[in-house]
Amino acid sequence: MKAKLIPLLALAASAPASNAAVFIQELFDNISSADVTLNGAGDTTSSLGLTGTWLTNGSEGIFTANNFNVDGASLPGLPSNGGANGGIWNNTGGWNTNIYATRPLAAPIDFNVDRIIYFSVRLKNDGDTSMGVGFASGDTAADQFVGAGFTWNNAIPLGSSSNVAGNASYISHGVLDNTVDNGVYGIRVFDGQGTINGYGLLVGQITIKATGDDQIQIKRYSENETIDNDLDAIVWSTSTTVNSSMLASRLLLWINGQGNGELDAIRFGDTWTDVTGVELAGAGQPALSGASVVNITATGAQASANLFTSPANVTLHWDTFDAGVGAWANANPLGSRPVGAVSGGITGLAPDTLYFYRFHAVNADAEPDLEAWSEPAKSFVTPPTGLALTDVVAGPFSAFEVDIVWTDTFSTESGFIVQRSAAGANAWVNVGTAPANATVFTDKYSGLLPNTSYDYRVIATNASGNSDPSNVSTTTTLEATPLETKLLINFDGTLDGTIYTPSLNEVDLTGTFKANGAPVVNGGVAVLNPGNENGPDGFDIDPVSLGNLTTQNWVAEAVVTYQSSGDTMTTPVLMDVQGDCNIRLRDELDANALQMFYWNGSAVKQAYTTLPPNGLQVHIAYAWDASTTTLTGYVNGVAFGSLSGGAFQTPDTSTLSFGYFGRTGFEGRGIEGTLNAVAFQAGTAAFNPATGFLILPESQTFAEWIGSFPVGDQAGFDDDADGDGLSNGVEAFLGTNPSTQNGSGISGITTNGTITTFSHPKANPPVSDVTGSYEWSLDLATWYAGDGVEGPVDGPTVTIPATAGATVTATSSVPTARIFIRIVAED
């Protein structure tokens, strides 16, 4: 609370001068000869009311320079300099809330003494920067402060959890304790979100009260804006109160963020004129500001402004160019108006036209004639209502793409809206937008179907409305072309260095299939990176000759046997299409995941399944559907997930790689293992996973299956080569690796005493001469078939039907306290 008694010494030290003047000023003229920290800087030729040097807190990235002033195109107010460049800019590189700077005042400001202080500062907050100025009682965390400034792009005011205060002017007060709640970046009050992201002049009034609350009011002015000249009529951007009793001994400024924001020309004075250069209006002098326009139609609009200080005869002018204070082509005399809001109609307009407007006021007294104009360069556009494009033509580019072209006949459009309907249905939907002055748009990635007819039309739009729809153009997408085998390599060819020569039964329509690193090809198998997961070995093609793969359907396949280290710090790439669409072993957080990944330009899309066991030959594929922008992954022909979110990005259109990551500049991250075959097919026909894979292995016999694992003389059906409690035959039924311990094959068990469900893997494709069934027991001694017939005398029976899926349901004829179930494999 305010102190009731005022120390005489403090009163004398902070009493204002008898004549109004700027008593604190820093224009930063020639403050440095290079980009250096503000810390330690002292007086410049423009310094006034300051002593000592600047002290930065939290960062020395508050930088000075002598190669700029904060002027913008036409920022109002007093000059930004006294004859030389210089200012403050942000080089802090972050949003730490403990970043600020202080400098001692020559004469402290006592907040126990009645006084009105005005201030101004020139700011530039584009590029995500917050900044401001104020007073502080010292330079430590416990010292009080008051101040005002501009916020970051994203800012949350105190007492809120919502990002509603970004790019706004704001007032802050508290203590310099480096927290958002109390420090200089704490937003007490603010004007509208998004009201300033660039150059601005911030002017404020601090009304200090010896008793009761002090008041802080600020007004933000943008480029080309007129500074108010009547403080009785001013509309402040925002204001608040604070009960401070500090003895302000420091000038305070702050700046931080990721952008190169700027701060310049700090002034504190006793009058509005001291800090703005604007003389306050006298008797009979009218003033106009706040001009705006609403209810804009193709033929008219309603304009309004605020008339200050004096009644006046007001006229509203408009034209197709800014006539300044000269002669305007059109006028609406509004007559004698009292102080307050004035408004009038703008008529006789044409659609799709840019208009400027301005109010003119002349005082009602005969002598002298005092006049005022509202802000210059105020404009609006009329909507293009009643106008339409007349030559829109749509034509097919592919089975999934249509090109729409037109002639731009509009003058003020901000863009075009492209609409589509099934032919003749008149059911229009927006399929995209084109920028101003565009004459072509390609409809793709929007669900188009091959050999299908569509209607198209185009609508121009601007800030005030839309044009009429254009003529309708009907077109039919091209017929789907069957998926064609572009690449089929089973490694029966020869490899010499990186040059691969395909065998007669292999296909490479691109003529570019080659090796990377030093893989070894022998006997229909390519060996990659032995003992060196994430090595450089792999194969790739240049798919440029295949056309735009984002607008075609395609399928990439590999038959692979790999060793996975389980290191989540790395994610070896099995297949990649053009740099950002791939299948990876593992995830950065999960060593047991197989990951399908793509980047759509703004977000990562990922799908996962369990990583197949090490050492087990597996068919892995992923397929792109261009019509629906959907990527689907497959393991042994079974889909494990789909991703849809727009087209995948193609940062390297010259590579399509297998066994490693082939993107230029990122080559490597290869798997450790072998490739038995790779394939790629593309076209516009739909992919059928039931029949469409090129290299999905056919069923193997048990002998063929066990022969692909290093089990030595433990290759029998009933042997347990890896000692994990599962016989080789059961592992063949499950599709697990018989040479690596896998633990129990059953998981996910739930029961209510009558119905028991559980899951287990199944070989896909199944081993041709291996079948599996289920047995159950109440005591682990006597086992019964799960056929719903066998069971103990006067006891339950259990039905456990075979299933094509991985989840099995066992149903008991009566509830049981417990039940045991096992898998039985037979050859």
C-alpha positions in Angstrom: 0.0 0.0 0.0 1.0 3.6 -0.4 2.9 5.3 2.4 0.9 8.0 4.1 4.1 10.1 4.9 6.4 11.2 2.1 10.1 11.6 2.9 11.1 15.2 2.1 14.4 14.1 0.7 12.7 11.8 -1.9 10.2 14.4 -2.7 12.9 16.9 -3.5 15.0 14.5 -5.5 12.2 13.5 -7.8 10.2 16.7 -8.3 9.7 17.6 -12.0 11.3 20.6 -13.5 9.2 23.7 -13.6 8.9 23.7 -17.4 7.7 20.7 -19.3 10.4 18.7 -21.1 11.9 15.4 -22.0 13.8 14.4 -18.9 14.9 10.9 -19.9 16.0 10.1 -23.5 18.1 7.4 -25.2 18.1 7.3 -29.0 21.1 5.0 -29.1 22.9 7.2 -31.8 26.2 5.6 -32.6 26.0 3.5 -29.5 28.5 1.0 -31.0 30.6 0.6 -34.1 29.6 -3.1 -34.5 27.1 -5.7 -33.3 28.0 -5.9 -29.6 26.2 -6.5 -26.3 24.5 -3.6 -24.6 26.1 -4.7 -21.3 28.6 -2.0 -20.2 27.5 0.6 -22.7 27.2 4.2 -21.5 26.2 7.6 -22.8 25.6 8.4 -26.4 25.2 11.9 -28.0 21.4 11.5 -27.4 21.5 10.3 -23.8 19.6 12.5 -21.3 18.7 11.9 -17.6 20.9 8.8 -17.3 24.1 7.9 -15.6 26.4 5.0 -15.2 26.2 2.1 -17.8 23.8 -0.5 -18.9 23.7 -3.8 -17.0 22.2 -6.8 -18.8 20.6 -9.7 -16.9 20.1 -13.3 -18.1 21.8 -12.8 -21.4 24.4 -10.6 -23.1 22.4 -11.2 -26.3 20.7 -7.8 -26.0 22.8 -6.3 -28.8 23.5 -2.8 -30.1 24.3 -1.7 -33.6 24.8 1.6 -35.5 23.4 0.5 -38.9 19.7 1.0 -38.4 16.9 3.0 -36.8 13.4 1.8 -36.1 11.5 3.8 -38.7 9.5 1.5 -40.8 7.8 2.9 -44.0 6.3 5.8 -42.1 6.2 5.4 -38.3 4.6 8.5 -36.7 6.1 10.5 -33.9 9.3 12.2 -33.1 12.5 11.3 -35.1 14.1 8.0 -34.3 17.5 9.6 -34.0 19.4 12.8 -33.4 21.4 12.6 -36.5 23.0 9.2 -36.4 21.9 5.5 -36.7 21.8 3.2 -33.7 19.4 0.9 -31.8 18.9 -2.3 -29.8 18.3 -5.7 -31.5 17.6 -9.2 -30.3 20.4 -11.7 -30.4 19.3 -13.7 -27.3 18.1 -16.7 -29.3 15.5 -17.8 -26.9 12.5 -16.9 -24.7 14.1 -16.9 -21.2 12.1 -14.7 -19.0 15.1 -13.5 -17.0 16.5 -11.3 -19.8 16.4 -7.6 -19.3 18.7 -4.6 -18.9 18.8 -1.6 -16.6 20.7 1.7 -16.4 20.7 4.2 -13.4 18.6 7.3 -13.7 20.2 10.7 -12.9 17.2 11.6 -10.8 15.0 8.8 -9.3 11.2 8.7 -9.9 9.2 8.5 -6.6 6.0 6.6 -6.9 4.9 8.2 -3.6 4.6 11.6 -5.3 1.7 12.7 -7.5 2.9 13.1 -11.0 2.0 12.3 -14.6 4.8 11.0 -16.8 4.5 10.3 -20.6 6.8 8.0 -22.5 7.3 6.7 -26.1 9.4 4.0 -27.7 9.8 2.7 -31.2 9.6 -1.1 -31.5 9.7 -3.8 -34.2 8.5 -7.2 -33.0 8.3 -9.2 -36.2 10.1 -12.6 -36.2 8.7 -13.6 -32.8 10.3 -11.1 -30.4 9.0 -9.5 -27.2 10.3 -6.2 -26.0 9.5 -3.2 -23.9 10.6 -0.3 -21.6 9.8 0.9 -18.1 11.1 1.9 -14.7 12.6 -0.4 -12.0 13.6 0.2 -8.4 16.9 -1.6 -8.9 18.5 -4.4 -10.9 17.9 -7.5 -8.6 15.2 -10.1 -8.6 13.4 -8.5 -5.6 13.2 -5.0 -7.2 9.9 -3.6 -8.4 9.1 -2.4 -11.9 6.4 -1.1 -14.2 6.6 -1.1 -18.0 4.9 -1.8 -21.4 5.9 -3.4 -24.7 5.0 -5.8 -27.5 4.5 -9.6 -27.1 5.8 -12.7 -28.9 3.9 -14.5 -31.7 2.5 -16.8 -29.1 1.7 -15.4 -25.6 -0.5 -16.4 -22.7 -1.7 -13.6 -20.4 -1.5 -14.0 -16.6 -4.5 -16.0 -15.3 -5.2 -17.7 -18.6 -4.1 -21.0 -20.2 -4.9 -19.9 -23.7 -2.6 -18.4 -26.3 -4.6 -15.3 -26.9 -2.1 -12.4 -26.4 0.3 -13.0 -29.3 1.6 -10.0 -31.2 -0.1 -7.4 -29.0 0.9 -4.4 -27.0 0.8 -5.1 -23.2 1.4 -3.7 -19.8 3.5 -5.5 -17.1 4.3 -4.8 -13.5 5.7 -6.7 -10.5 9.2 -7.6 -9.5 12.2 -8.7 -11.5 12.2 -12.2 -10.2 12.6 -13.8 -13.7 9.2 -15.6 -13.6 6.5 -15.1 -16.2 4.0 -14.3 -13.4 5.9 -11.4 -12.0 8.7 -10.5 -14.4 8.8 -8.1 -17.3 7.3 -10.7 -19.7 4.2 -11.2 -17.5 1.2 -9.9 -19.5 -1.2 -8.1 -17.1 -3.4 -6.5 -19.8 -3.1 -6.4 -23.6 -4.9 -5.2 -26.7 -6.2 -7.5 -29.4 -4.3 -10.6 -30.4 -2.4 -10.1 -33.7 -2.6 -6.3 -33.7 1.1 -5.7 -34.1 3.8 -7.8 -35.8 6.2 -5.3 -37.2 6.9 -1.6 -36.7 5.0 0.3 -34.0 5.2 3.4 -31.8 4.2 2.7 -28.2 3.1 5.8 -26.3 2.1 5.7 -22.6 0.8 7.8 -19.7 1.8 6.9 -16.1 -0.4 8.6 -13.6 1.4 8.3 -10.2 -0.7 8.8 -7.1 0.7 9.5 -3.6 -2.3 7.5 -2.2 -4.4 5.0 -4.0 -3.6 3.2 -7.3 -1.3 4.4 -10.0 -2.6 4.1 -13.5 -0.8 3.0 -16.7 -2.3 3.6 -20.1 -0.7 2.8 -23.5 -1.6 3.6 -27.1 0.0 1.7 -30.0 0.4 3.4 -33.4 1.2 1.6 -36.6 2.9 2.9 -39.7 1.0 5.8 -41.5 -1.3 6.2 -38.4 -2.1 9.6 -37.0 -1.2 10.3 -33.4 -4.1 11.5 -31.2 -4.1 15.2 -30.3 -6.9 15.1 -27.7 -6.3 13.1 -24.5 -9.9 13.5 -23.4 -11.1 11.6 -26.5 -8.2 9.2 -27.0 -9.1 5.5 -27.1 -6.2 3.8 -25.2 -5.0 0.4 -26.5 -5.1 -0.9 -23.0 -4.7 0.3 -19.4 -4.4 -1.0 -15.9 -3.7 0.1 -12.3 -0.9 -0.8 -9.9 -0.3 0.2 -6.3 3.4 0.9 -6.3 5.5 2.8 -3.7 8.9 2.2 -5.3 11.6 4.7 -5.8 12.4 4.0 -9.4 16.2 4.4 -9.8 16.7 2.5 -13.1 15.6 2.8 -16.7 14.5 -0.7 -17.8 14.3 -2.4 -21.2 13.8 -5.9 -22.3 14.0 -7.9 -25.5 14.1 -11.6 -26.3 12.8 -14.4 -28.6 13.8 -16.0 -31.8 13.5 -13.1 -34.2 15.7 -10.1 -34.8 13.4 -7.6 -33.1 14.5 -4.0 -32.7 14.0 -1.2 -30.1 14.9 2.4 -30.4 14.2 6.0 -29.3 13.2 5.9 -25.7 11.7 9.1 -24.3 10.1 10.1 -21.0 8.7 13.5 -20.6 6.2 15.7 -18.7 3.8 16.2 -21.6 2.2 14.3 -24.5 3.9 16.7 -26.9 7.4 16.0 -25.3 7.3 12.3 -26.3 5.2 12.4 -29.5 5.8 15.9 -31.1 2.1 16.3 -31.5 0.5 19.5 -30.1 -2.8 18.9 -28.3 -5.7 20.5 -30.0 -6.9 23.8 -28.8 -10.3 25.4 -28.8 -12.1 25.1 -32.1 -9.6 22.7 -33.6 -11.3 19.5 -34.7 -9.5 16.2 -34.9 -10.4 12.9 -36.7 -9.1 9.4 -36.2 -10.2 5.8 -36.2 -11.6 5.7 -39.7 -13.1 2.4 -40.7 -15.5 0.9 -43.2 -18.2 -1.8 -42.8 -21.1 -3.3 -44.7 -19.2 -3.4 -47.9 -21.2 -4.4 -51.0 -20.6 -4.3 -54.7 -22.2 -0.9 -54.9 -21.8 0.8 -51.4 -20.3 0.8 -47.9 -20.7 2.5 -44.6 -17.7 4.5 -43.2 -17.2 5.9 -39.7 -14.6 7.9 -37.7 -14.3 9.6 -34.3 -14.5 13.4 -34.2 -12.6 15.0 -31.3 -12.2 18.3 -29.5 -14.6 20.5 -31.5 -17.9 20.2 -33.4 -17.3 20.5 -37.1 -18.8 20.3 -40.5 -17.8 16.9 -41.8 -17.6 15.5 -45.3 -16.8 12.0 -46.4 -14.7 11.6 -49.5 -13.9 8.6 -51.7 -12.1 7.8 -55.0 -10.2 5.0 -56.8 -6.9 6.6 -55.7 -5.7 8.4 -52.5 -6.2 12.2 -53.1 -4.6 13.1 -49.8 -5.8 16.5 -48.7 -6.6 17.5 -52.3 -9.7 17.2 -54.4 -11.6 13.9 -54.2 -14.0 12.8 -57.0 -16.9 11.8 -54.7 -18.2 13.4 -51.5 -21.0 12.9 -49.0 -21.6 16.1 -46.9 -22.5 15.0 -43.4 -23.2 18.5 -42.1 -22.5 19.9 -38.7 -21.6 17.1 -36.3 -21.0 17.1 -32.5 -17.9 15.6 -31.0 -18.2 11.8 -31.1 -18.7 9.2 -33.7 -19.6 10.3 -37.3 -20.6 8.0 -40.1 -21.8 8.2 -43.7 -22.6 6.1 -46.7 -20.3 5.6 -49.7 -22.4 5.0 -52.8 -22.2 4.5 -56.5 -19.4 1.9 -56.3 -18.5 -0.7 -58.9 -17.7 -4.4 -58.0 -14.1 -5.7 -57.9 -12.6 -2.2 -57.3 -10.2 -0.7 -54.9 -11.4 2.5 -53.2 -9.8 5.0 -50.9 -11.7 7.2 -48.5 -11.1 10.0 -46.0 -13.1 12.2 -43.7 -12.6 16.0 -43.7 -13.7 18.3 -40.8 -13.9 22.1 -40.7 -14.8 23.8 -37.4 -18.2 25.3 -37.1 -16.9 28.7 -36.1 -16.7 31.4 -38.8 -13.2 32.5 -37.9 -10.7 31.0 -38.0 -11.4 28.0 -40.3 -9.6 25.1 -38.6 -9.7 21.8 -40.4 -8.6 18.2 -39.9 -8.4 15.0 -42.0 -8.8 11.4 -40.9 -5.9 9.0 -41.4 -4.4 8.8 -44.9 -4.3 5.6 -47.2 -7.5 4.1 -45.8 -8.9 1.8 -48.4 -11.2 -1.2 -49.1 -12.2 -3.4 -52.0 -15.7 -4.1 -53.2 -16.7 -7.7 -53.6 -16.7 -9.1 -57.2 -20.4 -9.9 -56.9 -22.1 -10.3 -60.2 -18.9 -11.0 -62.0 -17.6 -14.4 -63.0 -14.9 -16.2 -65.0 -16.3 -17.4 -68.3 -13.5 -19.5 -69.8 -12.7 -22.2 -67.2 -11.5 -25.4 -68.9 -10.8 -28.6 -67.0 -8.8 -31.5 -68.5 -7.4 -34.8 -67.3 -3.7 -35.1 -66.6 -3.8 -38.7 -65.2 -6.2 -41.1 -63.5 -5.9 -39.1 -60.3 -5.2 -35.5 -61.6 -7.2 -32.8 -63.4 -5.8 -29.5 -64.6 -8.1 -26.5 -64.5 -7.2 -23.3 -66.4 -8.8 -19.9 -66.8 -8.1 -16.3 -67.7 -7.8 -13.9 -64.7 -10.3 -11.0 -65.5 -10.4 -9.7 -61.9 -8.6 -6.8 -60.3 -8.8 -7.2 -56.6 -9.0 -10.9 -55.9 -7.0 -12.3 -53.1 -7.3 -15.8 -54.6 -9.6 -18.3 -56.3 -11.7 -21.1 -54.9 -11.8 -24.3 -57.1 -14.9 -26.4 -56.7 -15.8 -29.9 -58.0 -18.9 -32.0 -58.3 -19.6 -35.4 -59.7 -20.7 -34.7 -63.2 -24.3 -33.5 -63.3 -24.8 -33.8 -59.6 -24.5 -30.1 -58.7 -23.1 -31.1 -55.3 -20.1 -28.8 -55.1 -17.2 -29.1 -52.7 -14.1 -27.0 -52.4 -11.0 -29.0 -53.6 -8.4 -26.2 -53.2 -7.5 -22.6 -53.6 -5.2 -20.7 -56.0 -3.4 -17.4 -55.2 -4.2 -14.0 -56.7 -3.4 -13.7 -60.4 -3.3 -17.5 -60.8 -4.6 -19.0 -64.0 -4.2 -22.7 -63.3 -4.9 -25.2 -60.6 -4.2 -29.0 -60.4 -6.7 -31.1 -58.5 -4.9 -34.0 -57.0 -4.7 -36.0 -53.8 -8.4 -35.4 -53.3 -10.0 -38.7 -54.0 -10.4 -38.6 -57.8 -11.2 -42.0 -59.4 -10.0 -43.2 -62.7 -12.3 -43.0 -65.7 -14.8 -40.9 -63.8 -16.5 -37.7 -65.0 -16.4 -34.5 -62.8 -17.7 -30.9 -63.1 -15.4 -28.0 -62.2 -16.0 -24.3 -61.5 -13.9 -21.4 -60.1 -14.9 -18.5 -57.8 -12.8 -15.4 -57.3 -12.6 -14.1 -53.7 -11.4 -11.0 -51.9 -11.6 -9.5 -48.5 -15.2 -8.3 -49.1 -16.8 -11.3 -50.7 -16.9 -13.8 -53.6 -17.7 -13.6 -57.3 -20.4 -15.5 -59.0 -19.4 -19.1 -60.0 -17.7 -19.5 -63.3 -18.9 -21.6 -66.2 -18.9 -25.3 -65.5 -16.4 -27.5 -67.3 -16.8 -31.2 -67.4 -13.9 -33.7 -67.8 -13.2 -37.4 -67.3 -10.1 -38.7 -65.6 -7.9 -41.1 -67.6 -8.4 -44.8 -67.3 -6.3 -46.6 -64.8 -3.2 -48.2 -66.1 -2.3 -51.6 -64.6 0.5 -51.7 -62.1 3.6 -52.4 -64.1 6.7 -54.2 -62.8 9.4 -51.5 -62.9 11.9 -53.5 -60.9 12.2 -57.2 -60.0 15.6 -58.3 -58.7 16.1 -61.8 -57.1 19.9 -61.4 -57.1 20.6 -64.0 -59.7 22.6 -61.4 -61.6 26.2 -60.4 -61.1 27.7 -57.5 -59.1 31.0 -55.8 -60.0 31.7 -53.1 -57.5 28.5 -51.0 -57.6 27.5 -52.2 -61.1 24.8 -54.8 -61.1 24.1 -56.8 -64.2 20.6 -58.3 -64.1 20.0 -61.9 -65.1 17.6 -62.7 -68.0 14.7 -63.3 -65.6 15.1 -60.0 -63.7 13.6 -56.6 -64.6 14.9 -53.1 -64.3 13.0 -50.7 -66.5 14.9 -47.7 -65.2 18.2 -49.2 -66.2 19.7 -47.7 -63.0 19.7 -50.5 -60.4 23.1 -50.4 -58.6 24.8 -51.1 -55.3 25.9 -48.7 -52.6 28.7 -49.5 -50.3 30.1 -53.0 -50.7 27.3 -55.6 -50.5 28.1 -59.2 -51.6 25.8 -61.0 -54.1 26.1 -64.8 -54.2 23.7 -67.6 -54.9 20.6 -65.4 -55.1 21.3 -63.6 -51.9 22.7 -60.1 -51.2 24.6 -59.8 -47.9 24.6 -56.3 -46.4 26.7 -54.8 -43.7 27.9 -57.9 -41.9 28.6 -57.0 -38.2 27.9 -53.3 -39.0 24.3 -52.4 -38.6 23.7 -48.8 -39.9 26.4 -49.4 -42.5 26.4 -48.1 -46.1 25.5 -51.3 -48.0 22.4 -51.4 -50.0 20.9 -51.0 -53.5 19.0 -48.2 -55.2 17.5 -47.0 -58.5 16.9 -43.5 -59.9 13.1 -43.4 -60.3 13.0 -40.1 -62.2 12.0 -41.9 -65.4 8.9 -43.3 -63.6 7.3 -39.9 -63.3 5.7 -38.3 -60.2 5.3 -41.1 -57.7 3.1 -39.1 -55.4 0.4 -39.1 -58.1 0.7 -42.8 -59.0 -0.1 -46.0 -57.1 3.0 -48.0 -56.3 4.2 -51.0 -54.2 7.7 -51.5 -52.9 8.7 -55.0 -51.7 11.7 -56.8 -50.1 12.3 -60.3 -48.9 14.8 -59.8 -46.1 16.5 -61.6 -43.3 18.1 -59.2 -40.8 19.8 -58.9 -37.5 18.5 -56.1 -35.3 20.8 -54.8 -32.5 17.9 -53.4 -30.4 19.7 -50.0 -30.2 16.8 -47.5 -30.1 19.3 -44.7 -30.9 19.4 -45.8 -34.5 16.7 -46.8 -37.0 18.1 -48.7 -40.0 16.0 -48.2 -43.2 14.8 -51.2 -45.1 13.2 -49.3 -48.0 12.8 -45.6 -48.9 11.0 -43.8 -51.7 12.5 -40.4 -52.6 13.9 -39.4 -49.2 11.0 -39.2 -46.7 8.8 -42.2 -47.2 10.2 -45.4 -45.7 10.1 -48.6 -43.7 12.5 -48.7 -40.7 13.6 -51.3 -38.2 12.7 -50.0 -34.7 11.7 -46.7 -33.4 13.7 -44.1 -31.4 11.8 -45.3 -28.3 11.0 -49.0 -29.1 13.5 -51.6 -30.1 10.8 -54.1 -31.0 8.9 -52.0 -33.5 8.8 -52.2 -37.3 8.0 -48.6 -38.4 6.4 -47.2 -41.5 7.1 -43.5 -41.8 6.4 -40.5 -44.1 6.6 -36.7 -43.9 3.8 -34.7 -45.5 5.6 -31.4 -45.3 4.1 -30.3 -42.0 3.7 -33.5 -39.9 5.3 -36.9 -39.4 3.0 -39.9 -40.1 3.9 -43.2 -38.5 2.5 -46.7 -38.1 3.9 -49.6 -36.2 3.9 -53.4 -35.8 6.0 -55.8 -33.9 9.4 -56.3 -35.4 9.7 -59.8 -36.8 12.3 -62.0 -35.2 16.0 -61.7 -36.1 17.3 -64.3 -38.6 13.8 -65.0 -39.9 13.1 -64.5 -43.6 10.2 -62.1 -44.0 8.4 -60.3 -46.8 7.9 -56.6 -46.1 6.1 -54.2 -48.4 4.4 -50.9 -48.4 1.9 -49.5 -51.0 0.9 -46.0 -51.9 -2.7 -45.1 -53.0 -2.5 -41.7 -54.8 -6.2 -41.2 -55.0 -6.7 -41.2 -51.2 -3.0 -40.3 -50.3 -2.9 -43.5 -48.2 0.3 -45.5 -47.4 -0.3 -49.1 -46.2 2.4 -51.4 -44.7 2.4 -55.2 -45.0 4.3 -58.1 -43.3 4.1 -61.4 -45.2 1.2 -60.1 -47.2 -0.8 -59.0 -44.2 -1.5 -55.3 -43.6 -0.3 -53.9 -40.3 -1.3 -50.2 -40.6 -2.3 -47.3 -42.9 -1.3 -43.6 -42.9 -3.2 -40.9 -44.7 -2.4 -37.2 -44.5 -1.6 -35.7 -47.8 1.2 -36.5 -50.2 4.5 -37.6 -49.0 7.4 -35.2 -49.5 10.1 -36.0 -52.0 13.3 -34.2 -50.9 15.4 -36.5 -53.2 13.4 -37.5 -56.3 16.5 -39.3 -57.7 16.6 -42.3 -55.3 14.5 -45.3 -54.3 16.6 -47.5 -52.1 16.5 -51.0 -50.6 18.5 -52.2 -47.5 19.8 -48.7 -46.7 18.8 -45.0 -46.7 19.7 -43.7 -50.1 18.8 -40.0 -49.8 21.5 -37.8 -51.0 23.6 -36.5 -48.2 22.2 -39.1 -45.8 23.5 -42.3 -47.4 23.8 -45.1 -44.8 21.7 -46.5 -42.0 21.7 -49.9 -43.7 20.4 -53.1 -42.2 22.6 -55.9 -41.2 21.3 -59.0 -43.0 20.4 -60.4 -46.4 18.1 -59.4 -49.3 16.6 -62.4 -51.2 14.6 -60.2 -53.6 13.4 -56.6 -54.1 10.6 -55.3 -56.4 8.8 -52.1 -57.3 5.7 -51.7 -59.4 3.7 -48.5 -60.3 0.6 -47.5 -62.2 -2.8 -46.0 -61.6 -4.8 -49.2 -61.1 -5.8 -50.2 -57.6 -3.4 -52.6 -55.8 -4.9 -55.9 -54.7 -2.8 -57.3 -51.8 -4.4 -60.8 -52.3 -2.9 -61.2 -55.7 -0.7 -58.3 -56.4 2.7 -58.9 -54.6 5.5 -59.9 -56.9 7.9 -61.6 -54.5 5.8 -62.8 -51.6 7.3 -66.3 -50.9 5.1 -69.3 -51.5 4.5 -71.9 -48.8 7.5 -73.9 -47.6 7.7 -77.4 -46.3 8.9 -77.9 -42.8 12.2 -79.2 -44.1 12.7 -76.1 -46.3 11.7 -73.8 -43.5 14.0 -75.3 -40.8 16.8 -75.4 -43.4 16.9 -71.6 -43.5 18.0 -71.4 -39.8 21.3 -72.2 -38.2 20.1 -75.0 -36.0 22.8 -77.6 -36.8 21.8 -81.2 -35.9 18.8 -79.9 -33.9 16.6 -79.8 -37.1 14.0 -82.4 -36.1 10.3 -81.6 -35.8 10.3 -82.3 -32.1 13.7 -80.9 -31.3 14.0 -77.6 -29.4 17.0 -76.0 -31.2 17.0 -72.8 -29.1 16.0 -74.4 -25.8 13.1 -72.0 -25.2 10.6 -74.7 -24.4 9.0 -74.5 -27.9 9.7 -77.4 -30.3 10.8 -76.6 -33.8 7.4 -77.8 -35.0 5.5 -75.4 -32.8 7.8 -72.6 -33.9 7.1 -73.5 -37.5 3.3 -73.2 -36.7 3.9 -69.9 -34.9 6.3 -68.5 -37.5 8.9 -67.7 -34.8 12.7 -68.1 -35.1 13.8 -71.7 -33.9 17.4 -70.6 -33.5 16.6 -67.7 -31.0 14.8 -68.1 -27.7 11.3 -66.6 -28.0 9.7 -67.5 -24.7 6.0 -68.5 -24.5 4.1 -68.4 -27.7 0.8 -67.5 -25.9 0.0 -64.0 -24.6 -2.9 -61.7 -23.9 -4.8 -64.2 -21.8 -8.2 -63.2 -20.4 -11.0 -65.4 -18.8 -14.2 -65.2 -16.9 -14.2 -68.9 -16.0 -16.3 -70.0 -19.0 -14.7 -68.1 -21.9 -10.9 -67.8 -22.2 -9.2 -65.8 -25.0 -5.5 -65.6 -25.8 -3.3 -64.7 -28.7 -0.2 -66.1 -30.4 1.6 -65.4 -33.7 1.0 -67.6 -36.8 3.3 -68.2 -39.7 2.3 -66.2 -42.8 2.4 -67.9 -45.2 2.0 -71.1 -43.2 4.5 -73.9 -43.4 2.6 -76.2 -45.8 3.0 -79.5 -44.0 2.5 -78.2 -40.4 -0.8 -77.9 -38.7 -1.7 -76.8 -35.2 -4.4 -77.5 -32.7 -5.1 -76.9 -29.0 -5.3 -79.1 -26.0 -6.5 -78.3 -22.5 -6.0 -79.6 -18.9 -7.3 -78.9 -15.4 -4.1 -80.3 -13.7 -1.3 -80.3 -16.2 -1.3 -84.1 -16.0 -4.1 -85.2 -18.2 -4.7 -83.4 -21.5 -7.8 -83.3 -23.7 -8.4 -82.2 -27.2 -10.2 -78.9 -27.6 -13.0 -80.5 -29.6 -15.9 -80.0 -27.2 -16.1 -83.8 -26.7 -13.1 -85.0 -24.7 -13.0 -84.3 -21.0 -12.9 -85.9 -17.5 -15.8 -88.1 -16.4 -18.6 -85.9 -15.1 -16.4 -82.9 -15.9 -16.4 -80.1 -18.4 -15.6 -80.1 -22.1 -13.8 -77.3 -23.8 -14.2 -76.1 -27.4 -11.1 -74.4 -28.9 -11.7 -74.0 -32.7 -8.8 -73.3 -35.0 -8.7 -69.8 -36.3 -7.1 -68.0 -39.2 -6.3 -65.1 -37.0 -4.0 -64.7 -34.0 -6.7 -64.5 -31.3 -8.2 -67.8 -30.1 -11.3 -68.3 -28.0 -11.8 -71.4 -25.7 -15.3 -72.0 -24.4 -15.9 -74.3 -21.4 -19.2 -76.2 -21.0 -19.3 -75.2 -17.3 -17.3 -72.6 -15.3 -13.8 -73.7 -14.2 -11.6 -72.3 -11.5 -8.6 -72.6 -13.8 -7.7 -74.1 -17.1 -4.4 -74.8 -18.9 -4.1 -74.6 -22.7 -1.2 -75.7 -24.9 -0.5 -75.6 -28.7 0.1 -78.9 -30.4 1.9 -79.0 -33.8 1.8 -81.9 -36.2 3.5 -82.7 -39.5 
